[in-house]
């Protein structure tokens, strides 16, 4: 069974060097999809990005969005907003505390949102939409 290849430990800061590491191209299979997600995750967790890294990240995100739209459509009509949020958190290995951090809230608020004790604000919807690459209305019930 094919496996993903390990991308270099330290990512370059300049766009051309990143392109040499993994040229951006249409994603056609699960292996390339996983490799691309690995780079995106590493860039997103790297802290302050160079302008080259930001451009490269945006390019990869657009390629992933195109692949997911074509190959990984998730039926959302029967999902509540909270169910969708739980699913996205699980798929991305994030906890309720991570959710709170992402939204700039006290760590206890993540659980309260997931339990339906607190509602998401418009700002929260925008942050979640950007982070997960989905429409903001996905998180509305």
N, C-alpha and C positions, 0 to 999 in steps of 0.2 A: 504494500500500500504506500503511495507517495506521501511524503511529509514535506512540511514547509522547510525552507532553508533558513539558517540563522543569519540575520542581518547584523552587520558590524555593531559592536558594543556602543561606540560613541558616534553619534550622527554628525556629519559635517555641517558647517554653518552656511555655506554658500550654495545657491540653487544648482549651479552646474555640477558641483561635487555630489549633491544628493541625487541628481539625475544619473550620474555615472554609477552610483550605488544601486539604484533601482529606477530605471527609466519609466516615467509615467506612460502607461498605455492602457487601452481598454481592458477591463477585467473580464476574462472569459471562463474562469473556472474557480472552484472553491480554494485551491491552493494559492493562487495569485490574490484572491480576495483576502484570505487570512494573512498573507504577507503584507498586503497593503494596510490592513487594520493594525498590524503590529507596528508599522512605521507611524501611523496616525496616533496610536496610543502613546508611543514613545515621544513623539513631538508634543503632544498635548500635556504630557506629564513632565516635560523638560523645564518648565518655568518660562522665563523670558526668551522668546524666539528672535532670531535674526530676521531681517526682512526676507532673505532667501528661504529660510525655513518656513516663514509664514506663507510665502507664495507656493512653496512646494506642498505644504499642508493643505492649502485651499484646493490645489490641483488634485491631490489624492482624495480629498473629501468629495469633490465633484465626480470623480471616477467611481467611488464607492456608492454614491447616491444613484448613479446611472445603473450600476450593476444590481443594486438592491431593488430598484424600481422594476427592472426587467425580470429578475430571478427570485426575489425573496419577498414577494407581496404578502402582506399579512392582512387577513380579513379583520377589520376593526369594528364592524357594525354591532357585534354582540359584546364588545369589550367596554367596560366602564373606563373613565379616565384614569382612575386609580389602578385598575388592572393593567392598563397599558404602561403606566409608569412603573409598576412592579416588574413587569416583563422586561422592560428596557434596562432597569437597574440590574436585574438578575443576569441578563445577557451580557452586560458590561462589567460584571463582577463588582457592583457597587452596593453599598449598604444604605440603611436609612440615615446614618450619620454622614455618609458621603453625599447623599441627597441634600441634607441640610447645609453642608459646606458649599456645595455647588450653588445653592440658592442664597448663600450669605446669611444663614440663620443659625440660631443656637442649635447644637447637636440634637437636642431632644425633639426639635420640631420636625425632623425627617419622619420619625415614627408617627407623630401626630397627623401629618399629612397623609401617610400611607394608611392610617387607621380611620381616616375620614373625620378626625376631630378638628382639623384646620384645613382651610381652603387655599388653593393656589391663587396668587395675584396675577395680574396681567404681566408684570415684570417676571414673575416665576415662569409663566407660560412661555415667554420669549426666550428665557435662559435655557429651559428644557428643550425647546424647539431647536435652538442653535446647537446645543450639546449633542442631541441625538439625531439631528437631521430629519426631523419630522414636522408636520404641520402643528401649530399650537393647539388647534381644536381637538387633537387626539387626546389631550389630557382633560377634556371636559366631558362630563357625564351626560 
